[in-house]
Amino acid sequence: MLNLNNITVRLGGRVILDGASAALPPGSRVGLIGRNGAGKSTMVRVIAGQLEPDDGSADMPRGSRIGYLAQEAPHGTKTPFETVLEADLERAALMIESETSEDPDRLGDVYERLIAIDAYTAPARAAQILLGLGFDEEMQARTLDSFSGGWKMRVALAALLFSQPDLLLLDEPSNHLDLEAVMWLEDFLKGYKATIVVVSHERDFLNNVVDHILHLQGGKITLYPGGYDAFERQRAERLAQIEAARANQAVQREKLQEYIAKNSARASTAKQAQSRQKMLAKMQPIAESYNDPTLSFGFPNPTELRPPLITLDMATVGYADVPILKRLNMRLDPDDRVALLGRNGNGKTTLARLLAAQLVPMDGAMASSNKMKVGYFTQYQVEELDPHDTPIEHMAHLMKGATPAAVRAQLGRFGFSGDKATTKVGKLSGGERARLALALITRDAPHMLILDEPTNHLDVDAREALVQALNAYTGAVVLVSHDRHMLELTADRLVLVDGGTAKEFDGSLDDYIAFVLKGDAGKGDAASKADKKAGKKAAADAKNNDAALRKALREVEEQTAKFTKECAAIDLAMSDPAKAEPRFSRMSMGDLNKRRAEIQVKLDASEAKWLEASEALEGVAA
């Protein structure tokens, strides 16, 4: 059992956790949820022993092994396969001892223990975990330093899962995963025998994996049985009870005040009035149920256009003369809702950029309506926001000639009103920046929205608001997302990007999930495999002849490593100021939090750039 006993944490003078207490049953799978900034990561670090609380404790049975995904990605010349195998420290030590010990009795004990821990099947288990997280046989044998930060974090996750701790702590594990890897992880965790605490904003993931929800709000935690939908029902009932109690209290308060006003001046009733005055003073106000008026998305509806908006006829698209996708045949109409499926590296972003007219066909044809306007969202927009400008300044710069009222109206659709509209972007949260980027790309009421992972910085409530806004929007929508709940409620067409092309997937999202878990995703017929082999050869030739592209990829990798290192340094400065680097030791906790958020946005965007560049070098027809 994991006991959280009256945990209080203050950072920078602000109370993050305030006497938080809960008892988690042994073997439970717990989803830790709460709004952005509520303190979820702080709680996980306390449980992991990486942050000492100001008061209280997190207690587990003696000898329990805690597994926590480190913020710093593994690196070096070892392969992902070697890194994962070494994560089981007991097995690694016993394997060495089995080869070096000369004591027959000790060797007998060693071999007995190796059999008990299933050590000899470990290589197969390690390979299977890596495969589930997207590493094929060739990728498992490459050096760690040949991967981006996002893929290195997948290796770290694989090593953690392989080590099988008694308490598995996962802080937003799907951040670096595509939909296929998320589904594999979900299936893996369903069979995990020990206790799990997972921070996640994905409703379906929580519904399918956890059996308890630990809700963090206002520094307090409340444990609910069941998955996320069960939590929502229980929370709604609880809020209804609170509102009923508040309404009843308001009636009582009004009656007391009225009695006091009428009877205080009368000698015959003054004593009773004083008594009621004391009753009124002792009446503790019931807190109003939580409501965030800034939780808002409102996409302006476009003018009508005759279909089709876009048609692709045997189109080919790629980078630096290297084709990524071929034989593209597609038609998009004004009312289409399309989800692009497929593993990272298969070309989903490439297809999205083609539809957004950021890439042009290398072969074949693409036709689009001359009057069509497209709103294209990626993490780049979030990174490119000027931290020194306000939302009003950003919007006014793009809406040249528009009245101040029109600028404010567009910002208001996305919750930026009052002080929020004049707050420097550098002081906004990641979710608020994503909301601002969505406001900017929809300023001219586009006919088509192309959204590439729009939920990365959004919590559960914000994602639900985004789903509702997309369903109210009358234009076309193209989605790339690992949030299955969003895809289920928004998309009515599924397009699978795989085998060097994109085709309609004949079935539902549930069918696709079964398709992936059965191991069929990525497997093509003999002809598609032949095309894939030819494409890889063309990509290899192009890489050898295109030094500029390789240089660009190296620069992005160096940038990603730099941002990752800085995040780790800031985390150290926040948790142990005595060990902080000189550049951070003089910064306040608030400034450190702000800098951490800024670097995380840049890190996410840098990894997205790496994926784009790697499609030209490594993802050709794959």
C-alpha positions in Angstrom: 0.0 0.0 0.0 1.1 3.6 -0.8 0.2 6.0 2.0 0.3 9.8 1.3 0.3 11.4 4.7 -0.5 15.1 5.1 2.0 16.1 2.3 2.7 19.8 2.1 5.0 21.4 -0.5 5.8 25.0 -0.9 7.8 26.3 -3.9 8.8 29.9 -4.2 6.6 30.9 -1.4 3.5 29.3 -3.0 1.7 26.3 -1.5 1.6 23.6 -4.2 0.4 20.7 -2.0 -1.5 21.5 1.2 -1.9 18.6 3.6 -2.6 16.1 0.8 -3.5 12.7 2.1 -4.7 9.4 0.6 -4.2 5.6 1.0 -3.7 3.8 -2.3 -4.6 0.0 -2.2 -1.8 -2.5 -3.1 -1.7 -3.4 -6.7 -4.0 -0.5 -7.7 -3.6 1.4 -10.9 -4.2 5.0 -10.1 -4.6 8.0 -12.5 -3.4 11.2 -11.0 -5.3 14.1 -12.6 -5.8 17.8 -12.2 -5.6 21.0 -14.1 -2.3 22.2 -15.5 -0.3 23.7 -12.7 -2.2 21.9 -10.0 1.0 20.1 -8.8 0.7 16.6 -10.3 4.4 16.4 -11.2 5.3 17.7 -7.8 3.3 14.9 -6.2 5.0 12.3 -8.4 8.5 13.6 -7.4 7.6 13.5 -3.7 6.4 9.8 -4.1 9.6 9.0 -6.1 11.7 10.5 -3.3 13.2 13.2 -5.5 11.6 16.0 -3.6 11.4 16.4 0.2 8.1 17.7 1.3 7.9 20.5 3.8 5.6 18.4 5.9 4.2 14.8 5.7 5.5 11.7 3.9 4.9 9.2 1.2 5.2 5.7 2.7 5.5 2.2 1.2 6.4 -1.2 2.6 10.1 -1.6 3.3 12.2 -2.9 0.4 9.7 -1.8 -2.2 11.3 -0.8 -5.5 10.1 2.5 -7.0 10.4 3.1 -10.8 10.3 6.7 -12.0 10.9 7.9 -15.6 13.9 10.2 -15.4 13.6 13.6 -17.0 17.1 13.3 -18.7 17.1 10.9 -21.7 19.7 8.2 -21.9 22.6 8.8 -24.3 25.8 7.3 -25.5 27.0 4.6 -27.8 25.0 1.8 -26.3 22.0 0.5 -28.3 18.3 0.7 -27.1 18.4 -3.1 -26.7 21.5 -3.0 -24.5 20.1 -0.1 -22.4 16.8 -1.9 -21.7 18.5 -5.1 -20.7 20.8 -3.3 -18.3 17.8 -1.8 -16.6 17.2 -5.0 -14.6 20.1 -4.4 -12.2 19.7 -7.8 -10.4 19.8 -9.7 -13.7 22.8 -7.8 -15.0 24.7 -8.4 -11.8 23.8 -12.1 -11.7 24.8 -12.6 -15.3 28.2 -11.1 -14.6 28.6 -13.2 -11.5 27.6 -16.4 -13.4 30.5 -15.8 -15.7 33.1 -14.8 -13.1 32.3 -16.7 -9.9 34.5 -19.8 -9.1 32.5 -20.8 -6.0 30.3 -23.9 -7.0 27.9 -23.3 -4.1 27.5 -19.6 -5.0 27.1 -20.5 -8.7 24.2 -22.9 -7.8 22.5 -20.1 -6.0 23.1 -17.7 -8.9 21.7 -20.0 -11.5 18.7 -20.8 -9.3 17.9 -17.1 -8.9 18.4 -16.5 -12.7 15.8 -19.1 -13.4 13.5 -17.7 -10.7 13.5 -14.2 -12.3 13.1 -15.6 -15.8 16.5 -14.1 -16.8 17.0 -16.2 -19.9 13.8 -14.9 -21.6 14.8 -11.3 -20.8 16.3 -10.5 -24.3 13.0 -11.5 -25.9 11.0 -9.4 -23.4 13.2 -6.4 -23.9 12.9 -6.7 -27.7 9.1 -7.0 -27.5 8.8 -3.9 -25.3 11.0 -1.9 -27.7 9.0 -3.1 -30.6 5.8 -2.1 -29.0 7.2 1.4 -28.5 8.1 1.7 -32.2 11.6 0.4 -32.4 12.0 -2.1 -35.2 14.9 -4.6 -35.3 17.2 -2.1 -37.1 16.4 0.7 -34.7 17.1 -1.5 -31.6 20.6 -2.0 -32.9 21.5 1.7 -33.5 23.4 3.8 -31.0 21.4 6.0 -28.6 23.0 9.1 -29.8 21.6 8.6 -33.3 18.1 9.3 -31.9 16.3 12.5 -31.1 15.3 13.3 -27.5 11.8 12.1 -28.0 13.0 8.6 -29.2 15.5 8.5 -26.3 12.7 9.1 -23.9 11.0 6.1 -25.4 14.1 4.0 -24.6 13.9 5.3 -21.0 10.3 4.3 -20.8 11.1 0.8 -22.2 13.9 0.4 -19.7 11.5 1.4 -16.9 8.8 -1.1 -18.0 11.3 -3.8 -18.3 12.7 -3.3 -14.8 9.2 -4.2 -13.3 9.3 -2.0 -10.1 6.9 -2.6 -7.3 5.6 1.0 -7.8 5.6 2.3 -11.3 5.4 6.1 -11.6 4.6 7.5 -15.1 4.3 11.3 -15.6 2.5 11.8 -18.9 4.1 8.8 -20.6 2.3 9.4 -24.0 4.0 12.7 -24.6 6.6 11.2 -26.9 4.4 8.4 -28.3 2.2 8.1 -31.4 -1.3 6.6 -31.2 0.0 3.1 -32.0 2.6 3.1 -29.2 0.0 4.6 -26.8 -2.3 1.6 -27.5 0.5 -0.8 -27.0 1.4 0.8 -23.7 -2.2 0.7 -22.6 -2.4 -3.0 -23.3 0.9 -3.6 -21.5 -0.2 -1.7 -18.4 -3.5 -3.6 -18.2 -1.4 -6.7 -17.4 1.0 -5.1 -15.0 0.8 -6.8 -11.6 2.3 -4.1 -9.3 1.0 -0.7 -8.3 0.9 2.1 -10.9 0.5 5.8 -10.5 0.2 7.5 -13.9 -0.3 11.2 -14.7 -2.3 11.4 -18.0 -4.7 13.8 -19.7 -6.1 11.2 -22.1 -9.6 10.1 -21.1 -9.6 6.8 -23.0 -6.2 5.8 -21.6 -7.4 6.5 -18.1 -10.7 4.6 -18.6 -8.9 1.5 -20.0 -5.9 1.4 -17.6 -6.7 2.7 -14.1 -9.0 1.5 -11.4 -8.8 4.6 -9.3 -8.6 8.3 -9.9 -6.6 10.6 -7.6 -7.9 14.1 -8.2 -5.6 17.0 -7.2 -7.2 20.4 -6.8 -6.4 23.4 -4.6 -3.5 21.4 -3.0 -5.8 18.6 -1.8 -6.3 15.1 -3.2 -9.4 13.0 -3.3 -9.4 9.3 -4.3 -12.3 8.0 -6.4 -12.9 4.4 -7.4 -13.1 3.5 -11.1 -11.8 5.1 -14.3 -12.1 8.6 -15.6 -15.8 8.4 -16.7 -16.7 7.1 -13.2 -14.8 10.0 -11.7 -16.6 12.5 -13.8 -20.0 11.1 -12.7 -18.9 11.1 -9.0 -17.5 14.6 -9.3 -20.7 15.9 -11.0 -22.7 14.5 -8.1 -20.4 16.0 -5.6 -20.5 19.4 -7.2 -24.3 19.2 -7.3 -24.3 18.5 -3.6 -22.0 21.4 -3.0 -24.1 23.8 -5.0 -27.2 22.6 -3.2 -25.5 23.2 0.1 -24.3 26.7 -1.0 -27.8 27.6 -2.2 -29.3 26.4 1.1 -26.7 28.3 3.1 -27.4 31.5 1.1 -31.1 31.2 2.0 -30.2 30.7 5.7 -27.8 33.6 5.6 -30.4 35.9 4.0 -33.0 35.0 6.7 -30.5 35.6 9.5 -29.5 39.0 8.1 -33.1 40.0 7.6 -34.0 39.0 11.2 -31.0 40.9 12.6 -31.8 44.0 10.6 -35.4 44.0 11.8 -34.9 43.1 15.5 -31.6 44.5 16.6 -33.1 47.9 17.6 -36.0 46.4 19.6 -35.3 45.8 23.3 -37.6 42.8 23.4 -35.7 41.0 20.6 -32.2 42.5 20.8 -30.9 39.4 22.7 -32.3 37.0 20.0 -30.8 39.3 17.3 -27.4 39.1 19.0 -27.6 35.4 19.1 -28.4 35.2 15.4 -25.5 37.6 14.7 -23.2 35.1 16.4 -24.7 32.3 14.4 -24.1 34.3 11.2 -20.4 35.0 12.2 -19.7 31.3 12.8 -21.3 30.2 9.5 -18.4 29.0 7.4 -18.8 29.8 3.7 -19.0 26.8 1.4 -16.5 27.2 -1.5 -18.0 27.7 -4.9 -17.5 24.8 -7.2 -14.5 25.2 -9.5 -15.1 27.0 -12.7 -12.6 28.3 -15.2 -14.1 31.0 -17.5 -10.9 31.0 -19.6 -11.5 27.3 -20.6 -12.8 28.3 -24.0 -12.3 27.4 -27.7 -14.5 29.0 -30.4 -13.6 28.4 -34.1 -15.1 31.0 -36.4 -17.2 29.4 -39.1 -16.1 29.9 -42.7 -18.0 31.1 -45.7 -19.4 28.3 -47.9 -17.3 26.9 -50.7 -18.4 24.4 -53.4 -16.8 20.9 -53.0 -14.2 19.6 -53.3 -11.7 21.7 -51.3 -8.7 19.6 -52.3 -8.1 16.6 -54.6 -4.9 14.6 -54.9 -4.3 12.6 -58.1 -1.4 10.1 -57.9 0.6 12.7 -56.1 4.1 12.2 -54.7 5.5 14.3 -51.9 8.8 14.4 -50.0 11.9 16.4 -49.1 15.2 17.1 -51.0 14.1 15.0 -54.0 13.5 12.0 -51.7 9.9 10.8 -52.0 8.2 10.0 -48.7 4.6 9.3 -49.9 3.6 8.1 -53.4 0.4 7.3 -55.2 -1.7 9.7 -53.1 -5.4 9.8 -54.2 -7.6 11.8 -51.9 -10.6 14.2 -52.0 -11.5 16.5 -49.1 -14.9 18.2 -49.0 -16.0 21.1 -46.8 -17.7 18.9 -44.2 -15.0 16.2 -44.0 -13.5 15.2 -40.6 -10.4 13.1 -41.3 -8.0 11.5 -38.8 -4.5 10.6 -40.2 -3.3 7.3 -38.6 0.0 5.6 -38.7 3.3 5.3 -36.7 5.6 8.3 -36.3 8.0 8.5 -39.3 5.4 7.1 -41.7 4.6 10.5 -43.2 1.6 11.9 -41.4 3.1 15.3 -40.9 4.4 15.3 -44.5 0.8 14.7 -45.8 -0.5 17.4 -43.5 2.0 19.9 -44.8 1.1 18.9 -48.4 -2.6 19.6 -47.6 -1.6 22.9 -46.0 0.3 23.9 -49.2 3.6 24.0 -47.3 4.9 21.3 -49.6 4.1 20.9 -53.3 3.8 17.6 -55.2 7.0 16.2 -56.7 4.9 14.2 -59.1 1.2 13.8 -59.9 -1.4 16.6 -59.3 -3.0 18.5 -56.5 -5.9 20.8 -57.0 -7.5 23.1 -54.5 -10.2 25.9 -54.4 -8.7 29.3 -55.1 -10.7 30.9 -52.3 -9.9 28.2 -49.7 -8.2 29.4 -46.5 -6.4 26.8 -44.3 -5.5 27.0 -40.6 -2.5 24.8 -39.9 -1.5 24.1 -36.2 1.8 22.6 -35.2 4.0 23.0 -32.2 6.1 25.4 -34.3 3.5 28.1 -33.7 3.7 27.7 -30.0 7.5 27.9 -30.0 7.5 31.0 -32.3 5.3 33.1 -30.1 7.2 36.1 -28.8 7.4 35.8 -25.0 7.7 39.6 -24.7 4.4 40.4 -26.6 0.9 40.0 -25.3 -2.0 38.1 -27.0 -3.4 41.4 -28.2 -0.1 42.4 -29.8 0.2 39.0 -31.5 -3.3 39.2 -32.8 -3.2 42.8 -33.9 0.0 42.2 -35.8 -1.7 39.5 -37.9 -5.1 41.2 -38.2 -3.7 44.3 -39.8 -6.4 47.0 -40.3 -8.9 45.3 -38.0 -10.5 47.3 -35.2 -9.5 46.7 -31.6 -12.9 45.3 -31.0 -12.4 42.7 -33.8 -9.0 41.8 -32.3 -10.5 41.3 -28.9 -13.4 39.4 -30.2 -11.2 36.8 -31.8 -9.1 36.5 -28.6 -12.3 36.2 -26.6 -13.3 33.1 -28.6 -10.3 31.4 -27.0 -10.7 32.7 -23.4 -8.3 35.7 -23.7 -10.3 38.5 -22.1 -9.5 41.1 -19.4 -6.0 40.7 -18.0 -5.3 37.5 -19.9 -5.3 39.5 -23.2 -2.6 41.8 -21.9 -0.4 39.3 -20.2 3.0 38.7 -21.6 3.2 35.4 -23.5 6.2 34.4 -21.4 4.0 34.3 -18.4 1.3 32.1 -20.0 1.1 28.3 -19.4 1.8 25.8 -22.1 -2.0 25.2 -22.5 -2.6 29.0 -22.8 0.0 29.3 -25.4 -1.5 26.5 -27.4 -4.8 28.2 -27.2 -3.3 31.5 -28.4 -1.7 29.7 -31.4 -5.1 28.2 -32.3 -6.7 31.7 -32.0 -4.0 33.1 -34.4 -4.4 30.5 -37.1 -8.2 30.8 -37.2 -8.3 34.6 -37.3 -9.6 34.7 -40.8 -12.2 31.9 -40.5 -10.4 29.2 -42.4 -12.3 26.7 -44.5 -10.1 23.8 -43.3 -8.3 23.2 -40.0 -5.3 20.9 -40.0 -4.3 20.2 -36.4 -1.0 18.3 -35.8 -1.0 17.1 -32.2 -3.1 20.0 -30.8 -3.6 18.4 -27.3 0.1 18.2 -26.2 -0.2 21.0 -23.7 -3.9 20.6 -22.8 -5.3 18.9 -19.7 -8.4 16.7 -19.7 -10.9 19.6 -19.3 -9.3 21.7 -22.0 -9.2 18.7 -24.4 -13.0 18.2 -23.9 -13.6 21.9 -24.6 -11.5 21.6 -27.8 -13.6 18.5 -28.9 -16.8 20.4 -28.5 -15.5 23.4 -30.4 -14.3 21.2 -33.3 -17.8 19.6 -33.5 -19.4 23.0 -33.6 -17.1 24.2 -36.4 -18.6 23.9 -39.9 -15.4 23.6 -41.9 -13.3 20.6 -42.7 -10.9 19.1 -40.1 -7.8 17.0 -40.6 -6.4 15.7 -37.3 -3.1 14.1 -36.3 -3.4 13.1 -32.7 -2.6 10.3 -30.2 -5.7 11.3 -28.1 -8.1 8.5 -29.0 -11.1 10.2 -27.3 -10.6 13.2 -29.5 -10.4 11.1 -32.7 -13.5 9.1 -31.8 -15.7 12.1 -31.2 -14.4 14.3 -34.0 -13.3 12.2 -37.0 -15.7 10.3 -39.4 -13.0 9.3 -41.9 -9.8 7.4 -41.1 -6.8 7.5 -43.4 -3.9 5.2 -42.7 -0.4 6.5 -43.7 1.7 3.5 -44.1 3.9 1.7 -46.7 4.9 4.9 -48.4 1.3 6.0 -49.2 -2.0 7.0 -47.6 -5.3 5.1 -48.0 -8.7 5.1 -46.5 -8.9 2.7 -43.5 -12.0 0.5 -44.0 -13.3 0.2 -40.4 -13.8 2.1 -37.2 -11.2 3.3 -34.7 -11.9 0.2 -32.6 -11.1 -1.9 -35.7 -7.8 0.0 -36.1 -6.9 -0.6 -32.5 -7.5 -4.3 -32.9 -5.5 -4.1 -36.2 -2.5 -2.5 -34.4 -2.6 -4.7 -31.3 -2.8 -7.8 -33.5 0.5 -6.7 -35.1 -0.8 -6.0 -38.6 0.0 -2.3 -38.7 3.1 -1.6 -40.8 2.9 -5.0 -42.5 2.2 -4.7 -46.2 1.9 -7.2 -49.0 5.0 -8.3 -51.1 4.5 -5.5 -53.6 4.5 -2.8 -50.9 7.5 -4.4 -49.2 9.3 -4.2 -52.6 8.4 -0.5 -52.9 9.6 0.1 -49.4 12.9 -1.5 -50.1 13.4 0.5 -53.2 12.4 3.7 -51.3 14.9 3.0 -48.6 17.7 2.6 -51.2 16.7 5.9 -52.8 16.7 7.6 -49.4 20.2 6.2 -48.6 21.5 7.5 -51.9 20.0 10.9 -51.2 21.5 11.0 -47.8 25.0 10.4 -49.1 24.6 13.2 -51.7 22.8 15.8 -49.6 25.2 17.0 -47.0 23.1 20.1 -46.3 20.2 18.0 -45.1 22.3 15.9 -42.9 23.9 19.0 -41.4 20.4 20.4 -40.6 19.5 17.2 -38.8 22.6 17.3 -36.7 21.9 20.9 -35.7 18.4 20.0 -34.6 19.8 17.1 -32.6 22.3 19.3 -30.9 19.5 21.9 -30.1 17.3 19.1 -28.7 20.2 17.9 -26.5 20.8 21.4 -25.3 17.2 22.0 -24.3 17.0 18.6 -22.6 20.1 19.4 -20.5 18.8 22.8 -19.5 15.5 21.3 -18.4 17.4 18.9 -16.2 19.5 21.7 -14.7 16.4 23.8 -13.9 14.7 20.8 -12.3 17.9 20.3 -10.1 17.8 24.0 -9.2 14.2 23.8 -8.1 14.6 20.6 -6.1 18.0 21.3 -4.6 19.1 25.0 -4.8 22.4 24.2 -3.1 23.5 22.1 -6.2 22.1 24.6 -8.8 24.3 25.9 -11.6 25.5 29.5 -11.0 23.2 30.8 -13.8 20.1 29.5 -12.0 21.2 29.9 -8.3 20.2 33.6 -8.3 16.8 33.0 -9.9 13.6 33.0 -7.9 11.3 29.9 -8.0 8.8 31.8 -10.1 11.5 32.7 -12.7 12.7 29.1 -12.7 9.2 27.8 -13.3 8.7 30.4 -16.1 12.1 29.4 -17.7 11.3 25.7 -17.4 8.0 26.2 -19.3 9.7 28.2 -22.0 12.4 25.6 -22.5 9.9 22.7 -22.6 8.0 24.4 -25.4 11.2 24.8 -27.4 12.1 21.2 -26.6 8.8 19.9 -27.9 9.1 22.0 -31.1 12.7 20.9 -31.6 11.7 17.2 -31.4 8.9 17.9 -34.0 11.5 19.4 -36.3 13.7 16.4 -35.9 10.8 14.1 -36.9 10.3 16.2 -40.0 14.0 16.1 -41.0 14.3 12.4 -40.2 11.5 11.6 -42.6 13.8 12.7 -45.4 16.7 10.7 -44.1 15.2 7.6 -42.4 11.5 7.5 -43.1 11.4 7.1 -46.8 8.5 4.8 -47.7 8.6 3.4 -44.2 
